[in-house]
Structures are given as C-alpha cells and as structure tokens.
C-alpha cells in the first residue's frame, strides 16, 4: 500500500522531483521564509529571484568544491532566455520574489 503525500516539492525545469521544499512546508527557520529575503544557501530551483531589478527563474544551485567550498553558484534565466550565473557567499542575502516556477 502506498500513500500519496501532498507536500510542496522542488522540481527541475523538466519536472523531475529533487525533494521536499521544506521552506513552503513550514519546516524552515524564520530567516528562510519565502517569498522574502533569504540566505543564498536557501535558494532552490524554481525560485524567482530579483537581481539588479530583473526577475530571474533559478535553474540550478550548486556549491563550490574544496578548497573554495564557501561559495554558492546560482544559474538563472531571464524572461528573454539569457542564462546568467551568480556567485554568492553562503550567508549573502537573496531576494526570492516567487517560488514554484516548475510546479505542475
């Protein structure tokens, strides 16, 4: 017997499920409440972030490998299709203006 759980999930652009979205499930610490200004290590694919007055959809988030493990890179797409990579320190703050761009 299987049970279907109706919980928010993080998806890739292709719709693959990466895991639960603990921020939308109410399990996050207050500083990770979305939409809002959150630490860079809380940004996830499907978030819409605002950078330099542009709204960008996050496609991928990854951490640097040692010895540069303090950085977080975010690949995001503009509404016109340009893909940009932003580099943040782990505790840099990012404006998340919407979540769930890849929800189905």
C-alpha positions in Angstrom: 0.0 0.0 0.0 1.3 3.4 -0.9 0.3 6.8 0.3 0.4 10.0 -1.6 1.6 12.9 0.3 0.5 16.3 -0.8 3.6 18.3 0.2 5.4 21.0 -1.8 8.4 19.8 -3.7 11.4 21.2 -5.5 11.4 20.4 -9.2 13.8 20.8 -12.1 12.7 22.6 -15.2 11.9 19.2 -16.7 9.6 18.3 -13.8 11.8 15.8 -12.0 11.4 16.0 -8.2 14.5 16.9 -6.3 13.0 16.6 -2.9 10.6 18.3 -0.5 10.5 22.1 -0.3 11.0 22.5 3.5 10.6 26.2 3.2 7.0 26.0 1.8 6.1 23.1 4.1 6.5 25.3 7.2 9.7 23.5 8.4 12.2 26.3 7.7 13.7 28.6 10.2 12.2 32.1 10.0 15.1 33.5 8.0 14.3 31.1 5.2 10.6 32.1 4.8 9.7 32.5 1.1 8.9 34.7 -0.7 11.3 37.1 1.0 14.9 37.9 1.5 16.7 34.7 2.5 20.4 33.5 2.8 21.8 32.3 -0.5 22.1 28.7 0.8 18.3 28.5 0.9 17.7 29.3 -2.8 16.3 26.4 -4.8 15.5 25.6 -8.4 12.1 27.1 -9.4 12.6 30.2 -7.3 12.2 33.5 -8.9 14.9 35.9 -7.7 15.3 39.6 -8.2 18.8 40.8 -9.1 19.5 44.3 -10.5 15.8 44.9 -10.9 15.4 41.8 -13.1 13.3 38.8 -12.2 15.1 35.6 -12.9 14.0 31.9 -12.6 16.6 29.7 -10.9 17.5 26.6 -12.9 20.3 25.2 -10.8 22.1 25.8 -7.5 25.4 24.3 -6.6 28.3 24.7 -4.1 31.9 25.1 -5.0 34.2 22.2 -4.3 37.0 22.4 -1.7 39.1 24.4 -1.3 36.6 27.0 -2.4 33.6 25.5 -0.6 32.2 28.7 0.8 30.7 29.8 -2.5 27.2 29.1 -3.9 26.5 29.5 -7.5 23.1 30.1 -9.0 22.2 29.6 -12.6 19.2 31.6 -13.6 17.3 32.6 -16.7 15.8 36.0 -17.7 12.4 36.3 -19.2 14.1 36.7 -22.6 16.0 33.4 -22.2 19.5 34.6 -21.3 21.1 32.4 -18.7 23.3 34.0 -16.0 25.4 32.6 -13.2 25.6 34.5 -9.9 28.1 33.7 -7.2 27.2 34.3 -3.5 28.8 33.7 -0.2 26.8 31.2 1.9 25.2 34.0 4.0 24.7 36.6 1.3 21.0 37.6 1.2 19.0 36.9 -2.0 15.5 38.4 -2.8 13.2 35.5 -3.6 10.0 37.1 -5.1 8.2 33.8 -6.0 8.5 30.1 -5.6 7.4 27.0 -7.5 8.0 28.2 -11.1 8.3 24.5 -12.2 5.3 23.2 -10.2 2.8 21.1 -12.1 
